[in-house]
Amino acid sequence: MSFRQDKNKLLHTQLVKYGINYRKAARAAEILASEKPDELLTDEEIQLTQEVCKEWLRQRKRLDSIEENISF
C-alpha cells in the first residue's frame, strides 16, 4: 500500500468513527489524501471537504466533552 492509500484509509476511518456518512467520508478522505492545492479542487470538492471536516470537529468536541464529564 502506498503512503497516499494509507493516509486515505486512516482519514476515512477517523471520519466514520466520528459519525460521518460512509460515502461522504470516503470522498472527503480521497480529496484530503490527494493533497491537491485548493486552486485545483472544484467548488463541490471544497464544499464537501469543509462540510465533512466541520461535522467531524463538532462530533469530536461533543465526545471529548462527554468524556470529560464522566471522568472523576
C-alpha positions as CSV (number, residue, x, y, z in Angstrom):
1,M,0.0,0.0,0.0
2,S,1.3,3.5,-0.8
3,F,1.5,6.4,1.6
4,R,-1.4,8.1,-0.1
5,Q,-3.6,4.9,0.2
6,D,-2.6,4.6,3.9
7,K,-3.4,8.3,4.5
8,N,-6.7,7.9,2.7
9,K,-7.7,4.8,4.8
10,L,-6.7,6.5,8.1
11,L,-8.7,9.7,7.3
12,H,-11.7,7.6,6.2
13,T,-11.6,5.6,9.4
14,Q,-11.4,8.7,11.6
15,L,-14.2,10.4,9.8
16,V,-16.5,7.4,10.0
17,K,-15.5,6.8,13.7
18,Y,-16.9,10.3,14.5
19,G,-20.2,9.7,12.7
20,I,-19.6,11.0,9.2
21,N,-21.6,9.2,6.5
22,Y,-19.5,6.4,5.0
23,R,-19.7,7.6,1.4
24,K,-19.1,11.3,2.2
25,A,-16.2,10.3,4.4
26,A,-14.7,8.2,1.6
27,R,-14.9,11.1,-0.9
28,A,-13.5,13.6,1.6
29,A,-10.7,11.3,2.6
30,E,-9.8,10.8,-1.0
31,I,-9.7,14.6,-1.6
32,L,-7.7,15.3,1.6
33,A,-5.2,12.4,0.9
34,S,-4.6,13.8,-2.6
35,E,-3.1,16.9,-1.1
36,K,-4.1,19.0,-4.1
37,P,-4.0,22.7,-3.6
38,D,-7.4,24.4,-3.3
39,E,-6.9,26.0,-6.7
40,L,-7.1,22.6,-8.3
41,L,-10.2,21.5,-6.5
42,T,-13.7,22.1,-7.7
43,D,-16.1,24.2,-5.7
44,E,-18.0,21.0,-4.9
45,E,-14.9,19.2,-3.6
46,I,-14.1,22.2,-1.4
47,Q,-17.6,22.4,-0.1
48,L,-17.8,18.7,0.7
49,T,-14.5,18.7,2.4
50,Q,-15.3,21.7,4.5
51,E,-18.7,20.3,5.5
52,V,-17.3,16.9,6.5
53,C,-14.4,18.4,8.5
54,K,-16.7,20.8,10.3
55,E,-19.0,17.9,11.2
56,W,-16.0,15.8,12.3
57,L,-14.8,18.6,14.6
58,R,-18.3,19.1,16.1
59,Q,-18.7,15.4,16.8
60,R,-15.1,15.1,18.2
61,K,-15.7,18.1,20.6
62,R,-19.0,16.6,21.7
63,L,-17.4,13.3,22.5
64,D,-14.5,15.0,24.3
65,S,-16.9,16.9,26.4
66,I,-18.8,13.8,27.3
67,E,-15.6,12.0,28.3
68,E,-14.5,14.9,30.5
69,N,-17.9,14.9,32.3
70,I,-17.8,11.2,33.1
71,S,-14.2,11.2,34.3
72,F,-13.8,11.6,38.0
